[in-house]
């Protein structure tokens, strides 16, 4: 069996076809007619609120949850909201798209968890979804609903991986690890990753490319966002919210990389991002009932918000005025890589901006890593291959 990182494009297409067959034979359900019609409306930029009302009113479970959301404290209504049309007006078209489709997609995807519980993951996904919604508001309010769906479904393939990949999955992938490292473990160990599962589900459910492309590329750092291009906005937002560490982890203290990413992708300050997080937390509270089927009640949104805000806090490594002198230095596209020996066949690598402010630090044992793995670890997806090769050669020399 080849690892996913070694598959050709033709083998990947065959893989997705095989996954579709396996998912179709498992307990993953087909989407109900209402969800199919909502997907069609989401793919229609001219769809109206009335068209959504006409579709959603045929789904009693969805209607009930939308009404409960409209009656939450967030909307501060003096009289109870009892009519679906009134609830949808209060929620607005973009929230309606987000919640109606998100409800059905998460229900379908969460059906096949097997013996494992992934409610913590789904709870974090709800926050990522609202954070994506709120960040997208800064650039294009017409696609905030799509941003929510993308954020919600980024990790929807993970709960299915233990059943599809076998019992070794939980041994090879540490779910307390950083998202990028979890994905790297999948690439190196298994024939497919959770992104391949999402690709198969997207085909089965006929999700539009505007939703699927950002989901499938969210582990690859994009170029600077083009606010006039919806796909560019969604891809940048998906990458950003997908990298956030939303639970405490003493081994992976914030490095300042999220601050640098927010600046590079969106030109947003930490304060602006924290404002989006604060609004996302409020949205999370108002829709808890809507997503109760995937929610871990033991996790508070205040905990998640605290960890998200910590990602937007300058780290000691990023602000130190007396950093150790590097042994080797490389420059490319406004970034500086500083490499020094760390002993035991390891090196310490710092990524800094042109002013010398350190944005990221990693301790790496280069003899166990490929150039592509090192590129991912250092979040240098857009760096020239020549630079990566030079850095890898120097790292191996220092660690020898």
C-alpha positions as CSV (number, residue, x, y, z in Angstrom):
1,X,0.0,0.0,0.0
2,X,1.3,3.4,-1.0
3,X,1.1,6.3,1.4
4,X,-1.1,9.2,0.3
5,X,1.9,11.5,-0.3
6,X,3.2,9.0,-3.0
7,X,0.0,8.6,-5.1
8,X,-0.3,9.9,-8.6
9,X,-3.2,12.1,-9.7
10,X,-4.8,9.1,-11.5
11,X,-4.4,7.0,-8.4
12,X,-6.0,9.8,-6.3
13,X,-9.0,9.8,-8.6
14,X,-9.4,6.1,-8.3
15,X,-9.0,6.4,-4.5
16,X,-11.9,8.9,-4.4
17,X,-14.1,6.6,-6.4
18,X,-13.3,3.7,-4.0
19,X,-14.0,5.9,-1.0
20,X,-17.4,6.9,-2.5
21,X,-18.3,3.2,-2.8
22,X,-17.2,2.4,0.7
23,X,-19.0,5.4,2.1
24,X,-22.1,4.5,0.1
25,X,-22.0,1.0,1.6
26,X,-21.6,2.2,5.2
27,X,-23.9,4.1,7.5
28,X,-23.2,7.5,5.9
29,X,-26.7,8.6,4.8
30,X,-27.7,10.3,1.6
31,X,-28.8,13.8,2.2
32,X,-32.6,14.4,2.5
33,X,-34.4,16.2,-0.3
34,X,-34.5,19.4,1.7
35,X,-30.7,19.5,2.0
36,X,-30.3,18.7,-1.7
37,X,-32.6,21.7,-2.6
38,X,-30.8,23.9,-0.1
39,X,-27.5,23.0,-1.8
40,X,-29.0,24.0,-5.2
41,X,-30.1,27.3,-3.7
42,X,-26.7,27.9,-2.2
43,X,-25.1,27.4,-5.6
44,X,-27.5,30.0,-7.0
45,X,-26.3,33.6,-6.3
46,X,-29.7,34.9,-7.2
47,X,-31.7,32.7,-4.7
48,X,-34.1,34.7,-2.6
49,X,-35.1,34.4,1.1
50,X,-38.6,33.3,0.0
51,X,-37.1,30.4,-2.0
52,X,-35.3,29.2,1.1
53,X,-38.5,29.5,3.2
54,X,-40.4,27.4,0.7
55,X,-37.8,24.7,1.0
56,X,-37.1,24.7,4.7
57,X,-40.7,24.8,5.8
58,X,-41.1,21.2,4.7
59,X,-38.5,20.0,7.3
60,X,-40.1,20.0,10.7
61,X,-36.8,19.2,12.6
62,X,-34.9,22.0,10.9
63,X,-37.8,24.4,11.3
64,X,-38.0,23.8,15.0
65,X,-34.3,24.4,15.5
66,X,-34.4,27.6,13.4
67,X,-37.3,28.9,15.5
68,X,-35.4,28.1,18.8
69,X,-32.4,30.0,17.4
70,X,-34.5,33.0,16.5
71,X,-35.9,33.0,20.1
72,X,-32.5,33.0,21.7
73,X,-31.3,35.9,23.7
74,X,-29.1,37.0,20.8
75,X,-32.1,38.4,18.9
76,X,-33.8,39.9,22.0
77,X,-37.4,39.6,20.8
78,X,-40.1,40.9,23.1
79,X,-42.6,38.4,21.8
80,X,-41.9,34.7,21.0
81,X,-41.1,34.0,17.3
82,X,-43.6,31.4,16.2
83,X,-43.6,31.8,12.4
84,X,-40.8,30.4,10.2
85,X,-40.8,33.3,7.8
86,X,-40.4,35.7,10.8
87,X,-37.5,33.6,12.1
88,X,-35.8,33.6,8.8
89,X,-36.1,37.4,8.4
90,X,-34.5,37.7,11.8
91,X,-31.7,35.3,11.0
92,X,-31.1,36.8,7.5
93,X,-30.3,35.0,4.3
94,X,-26.6,34.3,5.0
95,X,-27.3,32.8,8.4
96,X,-30.1,30.8,7.0
97,X,-27.9,29.3,4.4
98,X,-25.3,28.5,7.0
99,X,-27.5,26.9,9.5
100,X,-29.9,25.1,7.2
101,X,-27.2,23.4,5.2
102,X,-24.8,23.0,8.2
103,X,-27.5,21.2,10.2
104,X,-28.0,18.5,7.5
105,X,-24.4,18.1,6.5
106,X,-23.2,17.7,10.1
107,X,-26.0,15.3,10.9
108,X,-25.0,13.2,7.9
109,X,-21.3,13.3,8.5
110,X,-21.6,12.6,12.2
111,X,-23.6,9.4,11.6
112,X,-20.5,7.2,10.9
113,X,-18.3,7.8,13.9
114,X,-18.1,4.1,14.8
115,X,-16.8,3.4,18.3
116,X,-15.2,6.8,18.7
117,X,-16.7,10.0,19.9
118,X,-15.6,13.2,18.1
119,X,-17.9,15.7,19.7
120,X,-15.0,17.7,20.9
121,X,-13.8,18.0,17.3
122,X,-17.3,19.0,16.1
123,X,-17.6,21.6,18.9
124,X,-14.4,23.2,17.8
125,X,-15.7,23.0,14.2
126,X,-18.8,25.0,15.2
127,X,-16.5,27.8,16.5
128,X,-14.3,27.6,13.4
129,X,-17.5,27.9,11.3
130,X,-18.7,31.1,13.0
131,X,-15.1,32.5,13.0
132,X,-15.0,31.9,9.2
133,X,-18.4,33.6,8.9
134,X,-17.3,36.7,10.9
135,X,-13.9,37.0,9.2
136,X,-15.6,36.9,5.8
137,X,-17.8,39.8,6.8
138,X,-14.8,42.0,6.6
139,X,-14.5,41.3,2.9
140,X,-17.6,39.9,1.2
141,X,-20.9,39.7,3.1
142,X,-22.6,37.8,0.3
143,X,-20.6,34.6,1.0
144,X,-20.6,34.5,4.8
145,X,-23.0,31.6,4.7
146,X,-20.7,29.6,2.4
147,X,-17.8,30.5,4.8
148,X,-19.7,29.0,7.7
149,X,-20.2,25.7,5.8
150,X,-16.6,25.5,4.8
151,X,-15.4,26.1,8.4
152,X,-17.8,23.6,9.8
153,X,-16.9,20.8,7.4
154,X,-13.0,21.2,7.3
155,X,-12.5,18.3,9.6
156,X,-15.7,16.4,8.9
157,X,-13.7,13.5,7.4
158,X,-11.8,12.8,10.6
159,X,-14.6,11.1,12.5
160,X,-14.8,8.5,9.7
161,X,-11.1,7.8,9.5
162,X,-10.8,5.2,12.3
163,X,-13.5,3.1,10.6
164,X,-12.1,3.5,7.1
165,X,-8.4,3.4,7.8
166,X,-8.5,0.9,10.6
167,X,-7.5,0.8,14.3
168,X,-3.9,2.1,13.6
169,X,-5.4,5.5,12.8
170,X,-5.8,6.5,16.4
171,X,-2.3,5.3,17.1
172,X,-0.7,7.2,14.3
173,X,-2.6,10.5,14.6
174,X,-2.6,12.4,17.8
175,X,-5.7,14.6,17.9
176,X,-4.2,16.8,20.6
177,X,-1.5,17.8,18.1
178,X,-1.6,20.8,15.8
179,X,-3.9,20.4,12.8
180,X,-1.1,20.6,10.3
181,X,0.8,17.8,12.1
182,X,-2.2,15.6,12.2
183,X,-2.6,16.0,8.5
184,X,1.1,15.3,7.9
185,X,0.8,12.0,9.9
186,X,-2.1,11.0,7.7
187,X,-0.2,11.8,4.5
188,X,2.8,9.8,5.6
189,X,1.0,6.8,7.1
190,X,-2.2,6.0,5.2
191,X,-3.4,5.6,1.6
192,X,-5.9,8.5,2.1
193,X,-6.4,11.4,4.4
194,X,-9.5,13.1,5.9
195,X,-9.4,15.5,3.0
196,X,-9.9,12.6,0.6
197,X,-12.9,11.5,2.7
198,X,-14.3,15.0,2.3
199,X,-13.7,14.9,-1.5
200,X,-15.7,11.7,-1.7
201,X,-18.5,13.0,0.4
202,X,-18.6,16.2,-1.7
203,X,-19.0,14.2,-4.8
204,X,-21.7,12.0,-3.2
205,X,-23.6,15.1,-2.0
206,X,-22.9,17.2,-5.1
207,X,-21.6,20.1,-3.2
208,X,-20.6,23.1,-5.4
209,X,-16.9,23.8,-6.1
210,X,-17.2,27.1,-4.2
211,X,-17.6,25.0,-1.0
212,X,-15.4,22.0,-1.8
213,X,-12.2,23.7,-3.1
214,X,-11.5,25.7,0.1
215,X,-12.2,22.6,2.2
216,X,-9.8,20.4,0.2
217,X,-7.0,23.0,0.1
218,X,-7.2,24.3,3.7
219,X,-3.9,22.7,4.7
220,X,-2.0,24.5,2.0
221,X,-1.1,28.1,2.7
222,X,-2.6,30.3,-0.1
223,X,-1.2,33.5,-1.6
224,X,-2.5,36.8,-0.3
225,X,-6.3,37.0,-0.5
226,X,-8.1,38.7,-3.4
227,X,-11.1,40.3,-1.7
228,X,-12.9,40.5,-5.1
229,X,-12.6,36.7,-5.7
230,X,-15.1,34.7,-3.6
231,X,-13.0,31.5,-3.9
232,X,-9.8,33.3,-2.9
233,X,-11.6,34.7,0.2
234,X,-13.0,31.4,1.2
235,X,-9.7,29.6,0.7
236,X,-7.8,32.2,2.8
237,X,-10.4,32.0,5.6
238,X,-10.5,28.2,5.5
239,X,-6.7,28.0,5.9
240,X,-6.7,30.5,8.7
241,X,-9.4,29.0,10.9
242,X,-8.2,25.5,10.1
243,X,-4.8,26.2,11.7
244,X,-6.1,27.6,15.0
245,X,-5.3,25.6,18.1
246,X,-8.5,25.7,20.1
247,X,-7.6,23.7,23.2
248,X,-4.7,23.9,25.7
249,X,-1.5,22.3,24.8
250,X,1.7,22.9,26.8
251,X,3.8,21.4,24.0
252,X,2.6,23.8,21.3
253,X,2.6,27.3,22.7
254,X,1.6,30.1,20.3
255,X,4.4,31.2,18.1
256,X,2.9,34.3,16.6
257,X,2.3,32.5,13.3
258,X,-1.5,33.2,13.4
259,X,-0.7,36.9,13.8
260,X,1.6,36.8,10.8
261,X,-1.0,34.8,8.7
262,X,-3.8,37.3,9.5
263,X,-1.6,40.2,8.4
264,X,-0.3,38.4,5.3
265,X,-3.7,37.0,4.1
266,X,-6.2,39.6,5.3
267,X,-4.1,42.7,6.4
268,X,-6.0,42.4,9.7
269,X,-4.6,43.4,13.1
270,X,-4.8,41.0,16.1
271,X,-7.6,43.3,17.5
272,X,-9.7,43.0,14.4
273,X,-9.3,39.2,14.4
274,X,-10.2,39.0,18.1
275,X,-13.3,41.1,17.4
276,X,-14.3,38.5,14.9
277,X,-13.7,35.7,17.4
278,X,-15.8,37.5,20.0
279,X,-18.7,37.8,17.6
280,X,-18.2,34.1,16.7
281,X,-18.5,33.2,20.3
282,X,-21.8,35.0,20.5
283,X,-23.0,33.2,17.4
284,X,-21.9,29.9,18.9
285,X,-24.0,30.6,22.0
286,X,-27.1,31.5,20.0
287,X,-27.0,28.4,17.9
288,X,-26.1,25.7,20.5
289,X,-29.5,24.2,20.3
290,X,-29.2,24.1,16.5
291,X,-26.2,21.9,16.6
292,X,-26.9,20.0,19.9
293,X,-26.5,16.7,18.0
294,X,-22.7,17.3,17.6
295,X,-22.0,19.5,20.6
296,X,-19.8,18.5,23.5
297,X,-21.6,20.1,26.5
298,X,-18.5,19.8,28.7
299,X,-16.6,22.4,26.5
300,X,-17.6,26.0,27.1
301,X,-17.3,28.6,24.3
302,X,-15.5,30.8,26.8
303,X,-12.7,28.2,26.9
304,X,-12.5,28.0,23.1
305,X,-12.5,31.8,22.8
306,X,-9.7,32.1,25.3
307,X,-7.5,29.7,23.3
308,X,-8.4,31.4,20.0
309,X,-7.4,34.8,21.4
310,X,-4.2,33.3,22.7
311,X,-3.3,32.4,19.1
312,X,-3.5,36.2,18.4
313,X,-1.1,37.1,21.2
314,X,2.6,37.8,20.6
315,X,4.8,35.0,21.8
316,X,8.1,35.3,23.6
317,X,9.9,33.9,20.6
318,X,8.4,36.5,18.4
319,X,9.2,39.5,20.6
320,X,12.5,38.6,22.2
321,X,15.0,41.4,21.9
322,X,18.0,39.2,22.4
323,X,17.5,36.1,20.3
324,X,20.4,33.6,20.1
325,X,22.7,34.2,17.1
326,X,21.8,31.9,14.2
327,X,24.3,29.6,12.7
328,X,22.9,29.9,9.2
329,X,20.5,32.4,7.6
330,X,18.4,32.3,4.5
331,X,16.2,35.0,3.0
332,X,13.2,34.7,0.5
333,X,10.1,36.8,-0.2
334,X,10.4,39.0,2.9
335,X,11.0,36.0,5.2
336,X,14.2,35.1,7.0
337,X,15.0,31.5,8.1
338,X,17.5,31.2,10.9
339,X,18.9,27.7,11.6
340,X,21.1,26.6,14.5
341,X,22.2,23.2,15.9
342,X,20.2,21.9,18.8
343,X,22.1,18.7,19.6
344,X,21.0,15.0,19.4
345,X,20.8,15.2,15.6
346,X,18.3,18.0,15.7
347,X,18.3,21.7,14.6
348,X,16.2,24.7,15.7
349,X,14.7,26.7,12.9
350,X,13.3,30.2,13.3
351,X,11.1,31.9,10.7
352,X,11.3,35.7,11.0
353,X,10.1,38.7,9.1
354,X,12.4,41.1,7.3
355,X,12.6,43.2,10.5
356,X,13.9,40.2,12.5
357,X,10.7,39.5,14.5
358,X,10.5,35.8,14.9
359,X,7.1,34.4,13.8
360,X,7.6,30.6,14.2
361,X,10.1,28.2,15.8
362,X,10.4,24.5,15.3
363,X,12.9,21.8,16.5
364,X,13.4,19.3,13.7
365,X,15.3,16.1,13.3
366,X,16.0,16.5,9.5
367,X,17.2,12.9,8.9
368,X,13.7,11.7,9.5
369,X,12.0,14.4,7.3
370,X,11.6,14.9,3.6
371,X,11.9,18.4,2.0
372,X,8.1,18.4,1.5
373,X,7.5,17.6,5.2
374,X,9.9,20.4,6.3
375,X,8.1,22.8,4.0
376,X,4.8,22.0,5.7
377,X,6.2,22.1,9.2
378,X,7.6,25.6,8.6
379,X,4.5,26.7,6.7
380,X,6.5,27.7,3.7
381,X,4.2,26.3,1.0
382,X,5.0,29.2,-1.4
383,X,8.7,29.2,-0.9
384,X,10.9,28.3,-3.9
385,X,12.0,24.7,-4.2
386,X,15.6,25.9,-4.4
387,X,15.4,27.6,-1.1
388,X,13.9,24.6,0.6
389,X,16.6,22.3,-0.8
390,X,19.3,24.6,0.5
391,X,17.7,24.8,3.9
392,X,17.3,21.0,4.1
393,X,21.0,20.4,3.1
394,X,22.2,22.9,5.8
395,X,19.9,21.4,8.4
396,X,21.3,17.9,7.7
397,X,24.8,19.2,7.8
398,X,24.3,20.8,11.2
399,X,22.4,17.8,12.7
400,X,25.1,15.3,11.5
